[in-house]
């Protein structure tokens, strides 16, 4: 088994942060974004990881080195010359992926907290049982048909289409969580070069009579992190609802930040208790390790990475700070 984490994207909506950092490395409650996916992969007993690189490729290489030190076997598919899209990424990585009967593909910037950590193992088991060409992990979401385009399924939970337009009156919309298992046969439908895995590849397979299954989650936490406001809001929701689960993930990878402390006022999330009482914390603030605070500091809806110095008279609102 191999898990392919898509890590080549430019993260344009998170600029200027992503001009210097790949989106999968951005800390969400002090845990790099890609580790939310890696944790679920770890729970399916899969240590064979594939990453792809295009934007800031040296940072993807560095991530691969870190994961190798954590007892993963990591390979990297190079898309430096051209970003190929979700389907093209598989085409480029075909020499690696087609050695396996089945492989998992996951977005490297998803935030999914399921009720069961073994959900990806269940996804694989259903895929093997049904012998479909693909099996998607789905859930319900209030933004379906609004900001989120749905996957359409029939009464048996099989995929019948994608996009805002319902393919038939009986089709039901569900949300795709960013995790899917493919059979090797998917390569019969992937064109060379750039393509979209759903609209250009899976749709073609469906028209040819292939079956695409879903495993639907009745309950889970899934949120968008595409722009700074949604990134901060997701962090805030995680802190309020799933701080225990985030700490479990921090501990699982033995990262330097292995526990988050929640301030009694419910605002500050920090690796250690902050004794300063003269700092004005408002709404939600998450800080990393080794933060140096100057005088006259005011923070509201802010995420601050480790090893940052905040000079005197710093006023930050609705911001993500990697360094100053």
Helices and strands as residue ranges (DSSP letters): E 3-6, G 12-14, G 17-19, G 23-25, E 27-28, E 31-32, H 34-42, E 48-53, H 57-69, E 73-78, H 85-92, H 94-97, E 102-107, E 112-114, H 119-130, E 134-139, E 151-153, E 159-162, E 172-183, G 184-188, I 197-202, H 203-207, E 212-217, E 220-222, H 228-241, H 243-252, E 261-262, E 268-270, E 280-287, E 292-293, E 298-304, E 309-310, E 315-321
